[in-house]
Amino acid sequence: MSILAIDAGTTGVTAVVVTPDGRIQATGYQEFRQHFPRPGWVEHSAEEIWQATLEATRDVLDRVDRSELTAIGITNQRETVVLWDRETLGSPRRAIVWQDRRTSDICDRLRAEGHEDRVAELTGLRLDPYFSGTKLMWLAEHEPHTWALVESGRYAVGTVDSYLVARMTRGTWHVTDVSNACRTLLFDLEAGDWSDELCSLFGVPRDALPELVPNWGEVAPSDPAVFLGLSLPIAGIAGDQQSALFGQTCFEEGESKCTYGTGSFILTNTGGSVLRSDAGLLSTAAWRSPGGEMTYALEGAIFVTGSAVQWLRDGLQIVGSAAETAAIAQTVDDTDGVVFVPALTGLGAPHWDPHARGMIIGITRGTTRAHLVRATLEAIAFEVRDVLETLPELTTLRVDGGAAANDLLCQFQADQVGRAVERPEIVETTALGAAFLAGLGTGVWDSTDALRDTWSLDRRFEPGGDRAALDASYARWSEAVQRSQGWTTAGE
């Protein structure tokens, strides 16, 4: 009665097997390459994502009893756009990743044409390169031969979840759920369906888009001939941040979580109502039940947090692994005035500036790698505080994701926001949420109350420190953010 969950993230694919008591029995992981064809552009090979999925799953299957598996749950990086041939399942081009900034000029053009208010009204989003619709518009304008095959019906359009379902079912199914669909700029949030008006605005043929299915319940069987001999129902699908909200068992209105991944994402459950924010937060679908009931959320999307640490490792090569950043940062008492704004792919909530770029300021002859590493961890906490400043009623923050294992970061976070930070025993809640959805859809768990009983606290970080000094450091950060904004021009 165990669940296989696939978490297709931005830098790699994690496969986990979750037991009925909510424990992760085994984990497999496989990174895939990041492609940067131009400054500000980020792409993934769809085939490399699929191969990483196979490798991560094969790894985990080697350590469990296959006969105990009852269903598959899928969670994924959300706004990334994938095209594939419906017959061969090959992709005509690399996927355009959610971090990609190439459509900033299209967003500026649509905004100048007066479309932003209507788009925000229908979608709960804003015109930003982050979302999928402008990526599809860019493809139509810059790769007309490829786009002609989308319009003819030969190529399917989808997010990573729909691509993986297509691969697992040998192209039989083309589906997605509301948590992914609502991030495309093509989904009417209150109607709960694709919007003909938005499809027309962005020039996307509606019949190229996936069918919408509930977040839990049996959707389609995997084909054993293409998916490692597994014939299991795919019974849970959700975008990564909504999946983490579900994995943190934030089922009640007002419950919130922050996931530290490639970026960081704060979601607050708003129940059956779409709440609108005038402070830079997004209104989004959280999940839809098999009975059709919608649950919504407010989201603060921060583009670069964990990937800033990855940049320290791979770009600057000043750390050997993310795990050692806490030890390095603790070799100094503070950043010695160094401030890092990790706007490496622009700024998300609450600033929303695709033209911002990363900045390190305050460097002196005495600056060391320890100061920069500490400034990076502090930047993550500052970015989250930026969002939480718009949610004053929040009392406790549940955290998850890889960086949540960093005690120093969690304490920084509690100190900065002045609220307790709770870390669960299982920080891989994105994959856990996908497993919960699939298990709920196949009867492994009979209710959300049963899922809530599996959540357990690892550690609670209480806020401390000198409040005046903490606020002063945040004010310095805010000044640096202002200096980083508007650095590039449209098209860069």
C-alpha positions in Angstrom: 0.0 0.0 0.0 2.9 2.4 -0.7 2.9 5.3 -3.1 5.5 6.2 -5.7 5.8 10.0 -6.0 7.8 11.8 -8.8 8.9 15.3 -8.0 10.2 16.8 -11.3 11.9 20.0 -10.0 13.9 22.7 -11.7 17.4 21.2 -11.3 16.6 17.5 -11.0 14.0 14.7 -10.5 13.3 13.1 -7.1 11.5 9.8 -6.8 10.2 8.7 -3.3 8.2 5.8 -2.0 5.8 6.9 0.8 4.3 4.4 3.3 0.8 4.6 4.7 2.1 6.1 7.9 3.5 9.1 5.9 7.1 7.9 6.1 9.5 8.2 3.1 10.8 4.6 2.7 13.3 5.3 -0.1 14.5 8.2 -2.3 16.2 8.4 -5.6 17.5 11.6 -7.3 18.9 12.5 -10.7 20.0 16.0 -11.7 19.6 17.2 -15.3 21.4 20.0 -17.2 20.5 23.6 -17.2 20.8 25.4 -20.5 21.5 29.1 -20.8 21.6 30.0 -24.5 21.6 33.7 -23.8 21.7 36.0 -20.8 18.4 35.7 -19.0 17.3 32.6 -21.0 16.8 29.3 -19.2 15.9 26.0 -21.0 15.6 22.3 -20.2 15.7 19.4 -22.5 12.4 17.5 -22.2 14.2 14.3 -23.0 16.7 14.9 -20.2 13.9 15.4 -17.8 12.3 12.1 -18.9 15.6 10.3 -18.6 16.2 11.8 -15.1 12.7 10.6 -14.2 13.6 7.1 -15.3 16.9 7.1 -13.5 15.5 8.5 -10.2 12.6 6.0 -10.3 14.9 3.1 -11.2 17.1 4.0 -8.2 14.2 4.0 -5.8 12.6 0.8 -7.2 15.8 -1.1 -6.5 15.3 -0.5 -2.8 11.6 -1.3 -2.3 9.1 -4.1 -3.0 7.4 -3.2 -6.3 4.4 -5.3 -5.4 3.6 -3.0 -2.5 3.2 0.0 -4.9 -0.4 1.1 -5.5 -0.3 4.4 -7.3 1.8 7.2 -8.8 1.7 10.9 -7.8 3.4 13.6 -9.9 4.5 17.1 -8.9 6.5 19.5 -11.0 8.1 22.8 -11.7 5.1 24.7 -12.9 5.3 27.5 -15.5 7.8 25.8 -17.7 6.5 25.2 -21.2 7.0 21.9 -23.0 6.1 21.0 -26.6 6.1 17.4 -27.9 5.0 15.5 -30.9 1.8 13.6 -30.1 2.9 10.6 -32.2 6.6 10.2 -31.4 6.7 12.0 -28.1 9.9 13.8 -29.1 10.2 17.5 -28.4 11.0 19.8 -31.3 12.8 22.3 -29.0 14.0 22.6 -25.4 11.5 23.6 -22.8 11.4 27.3 -21.8 11.8 27.4 -18.0 9.8 29.4 -15.5 12.9 31.4 -14.7 13.4 32.5 -18.3 13.2 36.3 -18.9 13.1 36.5 -22.7 9.4 37.6 -22.8 9.9 40.8 -20.8 9.4 42.9 -23.9 6.2 41.0 -24.7 4.9 41.7 -21.2 5.8 45.4 -21.6 3.9 45.5 -24.9 0.8 43.8 -23.6 0.9 46.1 -20.6 1.2 49.2 -22.9 -1.8 47.9 -24.9 -3.9 47.9 -21.7 -4.3 44.2 -21.1 -2.9 43.8 -17.6 -5.9 44.6 -15.6 -8.1 42.2 -17.5 -5.5 39.5 -17.3 -5.2 40.0 -13.6 -9.0 39.9 -13.2 -9.3 36.6 -14.9 -6.1 34.8 -13.8 -5.1 36.3 -10.4 -1.7 36.8 -12.0 0.2 39.6 -13.6 2.0 40.1 -16.9 5.5 38.7 -16.1 7.8 36.4 -18.1 7.4 33.9 -15.2 4.2 32.7 -16.6 3.6 30.3 -19.5 1.3 32.4 -21.8 3.9 34.9 -22.9 6.4 32.0 -23.6 3.9 30.5 -26.0 3.4 33.9 -27.6 7.1 34.2 -28.0 7.3 30.8 -29.7 4.6 31.8 -32.2 6.4 35.0 -33.0 10.0 33.7 -33.2 9.6 30.0 -34.3 6.6 30.1 -36.7 7.4 26.7 -38.3 7.3 25.0 -34.9 4.2 26.9 -34.0 2.4 25.9 -37.2 2.6 22.3 -36.0 1.0 23.3 -32.7 -1.8 24.9 -34.6 -2.2 21.9 -36.9 -2.6 19.6 -33.9 0.7 17.7 -34.4 2.4 19.2 -31.4 0.9 19.2 -27.9 1.5 22.0 -25.5 1.8 21.5 -21.7 3.6 21.8 -18.5 6.1 19.3 -17.1 3.4 17.2 -15.4 1.4 16.8 -18.6 4.6 15.9 -20.5 5.4 13.2 -17.9 1.9 11.7 -18.0 2.2 11.6 -21.8 5.5 9.8 -21.6 4.3 7.4 -18.9 1.2 6.5 -20.9 2.9 6.3 -24.3 1.1 9.4 -25.5 -2.4 8.2 -24.7 -3.3 10.9 -22.2 -2.9 14.7 -22.4 -3.9 16.1 -19.0 -3.1 18.6 -16.3 -4.7 19.9 -13.1 -5.9 23.3 -12.0 -2.7 24.1 -9.9 -0.6 23.9 -13.1 -3.2 25.3 -15.5 -3.7 28.4 -13.3 -0.1 29.4 -13.9 -0.3 29.7 -17.7 -2.2 33.0 -18.0 -4.8 31.0 -20.0 -7.0 29.8 -17.1 -10.0 31.6 -15.7 -9.5 31.3 -12.0 -13.1 31.7 -10.8 -14.6 29.7 -13.7 -12.1 26.9 -13.1 -11.5 26.3 -16.8 -9.4 27.4 -19.8 -10.5 30.8 -21.1 -11.3 31.3 -24.7 -10.7 35.0 -24.2 -7.2 34.5 -22.9 -6.3 31.8 -25.5 -7.3 34.4 -28.1 -5.2 37.1 -26.5 -2.1 35.0 -26.3 -2.8 33.2 -29.6 -2.8 29.7 -28.2 -5.2 27.1 -29.8 -7.3 25.7 -27.0 -7.3 22.2 -28.4 -3.5 22.1 -28.0 -3.9 22.4 -24.2 -4.4 19.5 -21.8 -7.7 18.2 -20.4 -8.2 19.4 -16.8 -8.5 16.6 -14.2 -9.0 16.7 -10.4 -5.9 16.7 -8.2 -6.6 13.3 -6.8 -8.4 10.2 -8.2 -7.3 7.7 -10.8 -6.5 9.6 -14.0 -4.6 7.1 -16.3 -2.6 3.9 -16.0 1.2 3.9 -16.6 2.3 1.8 -19.5 4.8 -0.9 -18.2 6.4 -1.1 -21.7 7.7 2.5 -21.3 7.8 3.1 -17.6 10.1 0.5 -16.0 7.6 -2.3 -16.0 5.1 -0.4 -13.8 1.4 -0.6 -14.5 0.0 1.7 -11.8 -2.7 4.4 -11.7 -1.5 7.9 -11.9 -3.8 9.2 -9.2 -2.3 12.5 -7.9 -1.1 15.6 -9.8 -0.2 19.1 -8.5 2.3 21.8 -9.2 5.2 21.8 -6.8 4.1 24.6 -4.5 0.5 23.5 -4.1 1.8 20.0 -3.6 4.0 21.3 -0.7 1.1 23.1 0.8 -0.8 19.8 0.7 2.2 17.9 2.0 2.4 20.3 5.0 -1.3 19.5 5.6 -2.3 23.1 5.4 -5.9 22.2 4.7 -7.6 25.0 6.7 -8.0 28.6 5.6 -5.2 30.7 6.9 -2.6 28.0 7.2 0.7 28.8 5.4 4.0 27.3 4.4 7.3 28.4 2.8 9.2 26.1 0.5 12.9 26.7 0.1 13.8 25.2 -3.3 15.3 26.7 -6.4 13.2 29.7 -5.5 11.1 30.2 -2.4 7.3 30.2 -2.4 5.0 31.2 0.4 1.4 30.0 0.1 -1.5 30.7 2.3 -4.7 28.6 2.0 -7.7 31.0 1.4 -10.3 28.3 1.3 -13.1 28.4 -1.3 -12.6 32.1 -2.1 -10.3 33.9 -4.5 -8.6 36.6 -2.5 -7.0 39.5 -4.3 -3.8 41.2 -3.2 -2.7 44.7 -3.8 0.7 44.0 -2.3 2.3 41.9 -5.0 0.9 38.5 -4.1 -0.7 36.1 -6.6 -4.1 34.6 -6.4 -3.9 31.0 -7.4 -5.7 27.6 -7.4 -4.5 25.3 -4.7 -6.4 22.1 -5.7 -9.7 20.8 -6.9 -11.4 17.7 -5.5 -13.0 14.9 -7.6 -16.3 16.5 -6.6 -15.3 19.8 -8.2 -14.7 21.8 -5.1 -12.0 24.4 -5.5 -9.5 25.5 -2.9 -7.5 28.7 -3.5 -4.4 30.3 -2.1 -2.4 33.5 -2.0 1.2 33.1 -3.2 4.4 35.0 -2.9 6.8 33.7 -5.5 10.5 34.4 -5.0 12.6 33.4 -8.0 16.1 32.8 -6.7 16.9 31.4 -3.3 18.3 27.8 -3.4 19.6 28.5 -6.9 21.7 31.4 -5.4 23.4 28.7 -3.3 23.8 26.6 -6.4 25.4 29.6 -8.1 27.9 29.8 -5.2 28.7 26.2 -5.8 28.7 25.9 -9.6 29.2 29.5 -10.8 31.6 31.0 -8.3 32.8 27.6 -7.0 33.4 29.0 -3.5 31.5 26.2 -1.7 31.7 22.5 -2.4 28.1 21.8 -1.5 24.9 23.5 -0.2 25.2 21.5 3.0 28.4 23.2 4.0 27.1 26.8 3.7 25.9 26.9 7.4 29.3 25.9 8.7 31.1 28.5 6.5 28.6 31.3 7.4 29.1 30.6 11.1 32.9 31.3 10.9 32.0 35.0 10.8 29.8 37.0 13.2 28.0 38.9 10.4 28.4 39.8 6.8 30.7 42.8 7.5 28.4 45.0 5.5 28.1 42.8 2.5 24.6 42.6 1.0 23.6 40.2 -1.8 20.5 40.7 -3.9 20.0 37.4 -5.8 18.0 38.9 -8.6 19.7 36.5 -11.0 16.6 36.1 -13.1 14.8 39.3 -12.1 12.7 39.9 -9.0 9.4 38.2 -8.2 7.1 39.0 -5.3 6.5 41.6 -4.1 8.6 43.7 -6.5 7.9 42.1 -9.8 10.8 43.5 -11.9 12.0 41.3 -14.7 14.6 44.0 -15.5 16.3 43.7 -12.1 19.6 41.8 -11.9 21.8 40.4 -9.1 24.0 42.7 -7.1 26.6 42.3 -4.4 27.3 45.5 -2.6 29.5 46.5 0.4 32.6 44.6 -0.6 35.9 45.7 0.9 39.4 44.3 1.0 38.4 42.4 4.1 35.5 40.6 2.4 35.9 36.8 2.4 33.9 33.9 1.0 32.3 33.4 4.5 30.9 36.9 4.3 29.4 36.3 0.9 28.0 32.9 1.9 26.4 34.4 5.0 25.0 37.3 2.9 23.4 34.7 0.6 21.6 32.9 3.5 20.5 36.3 4.9 19.2 37.3 1.5 16.9 34.3 1.4 15.5 35.3 4.8 15.1 38.9 3.7 13.3 37.8 0.5 10.8 35.8 2.5 10.4 38.7 4.9 9.5 40.9 1.9 6.6 38.7 1.2 5.5 38.0 4.8 5.4 41.7 5.5 2.2 41.6 3.4 0.7 38.9 5.6 0.7 40.5 9.1 -1.9 38.1 10.5 0.5 35.1 10.1 1.5 33.7 13.5 3.6 30.6 12.6 5.4 29.7 9.4 5.9 26.0 8.4 9.0 25.6 6.3 10.2 22.8 4.0 12.4 22.1 1.0 16.1 21.3 0.9 17.4 24.5 2.5 15.0 24.1 5.5 17.5 21.5 6.8 19.8 24.5 7.4 19.4 25.4 11.1 21.2 28.8 10.6 18.8 29.8 7.8 15.7 28.8 9.8 16.9 30.8 12.8 17.7 33.8 10.5 14.2 33.5 9.2 12.5 33.4 12.6 14.6 36.3 13.7 13.8 38.4 10.6 10.1 37.8 10.5 9.6 37.9 14.3 7.5 34.7 14.1 8.1 31.1 15.0 9.3 28.8 12.2 8.2 25.2 12.4 10.2 22.5 10.5 8.6 19.1 10.0 10.5 15.9 10.3 10.0 15.4 6.6 11.2 18.5 4.7 10.7 16.9 1.2 7.0 17.9 1.4 6.7 18.6 -2.3 7.1 14.9 -3.1 5.1 14.0 0.0 2.2 16.1 -1.1 2.1 14.3 -4.5 2.1 11.0 -2.6 -0.7 12.2 -0.3 -2.8 13.2 -3.3 -2.3 9.8 -5.0 -3.0 7.9 -1.8 -6.1 10.0 -1.2 -7.2 9.1 -4.7 -6.7 5.4 -4.3 -7.9 4.9 -0.7 -4.5 4.6 1.0 -5.8 7.5 3.2 -9.5 8.0 3.6 -9.5 11.7 4.5 -7.4 14.8 5.0 -7.7 14.2 8.8 -5.8 11.0 8.3 -3.1 12.8 6.4 -2.8 15.5 9.1 -2.1 12.8 11.7 1.1 11.9 9.8 2.6 15.4 10.2 5.2 15.7 13.0 7.4 18.5 14.2 11.2 18.2 14.0 12.1 21.6 15.5 10.5 25.0 16.3 12.7 28.0 15.9 11.7 30.9 18.1 12.4 34.5 17.1 15.2 36.3 18.9 18.0 38.8 18.4 18.1 42.6 18.7 14.9 43.9 17.0 16.4 47.3 16.1 19.5 45.7 14.6 17.4 43.2 12.6 15.2 45.9 11.3 18.3 48.0 10.3 19.8 45.1 8.4 16.5 44.6 6.6 16.3 48.4 5.7 19.8 48.1 4.2 18.7 45.1 2.2 15.6 47.0 1.0 17.9 49.9 -0.2 20.1 47.4 -2.1 17.0 45.9 -3.8 16.0 49.3 -5.0 19.4 49.8 -6.5 19.2 46.5 -8.4 15.9 47.3 -10.1 15.5 48.3 -13.7 19.1 47.3 -14.6 18.3 45.8 -18.0 16.2 47.1 -20.8 13.4 45.3 -22.7 14.7 42.3 -24.7 17.8 41.8 -22.6 
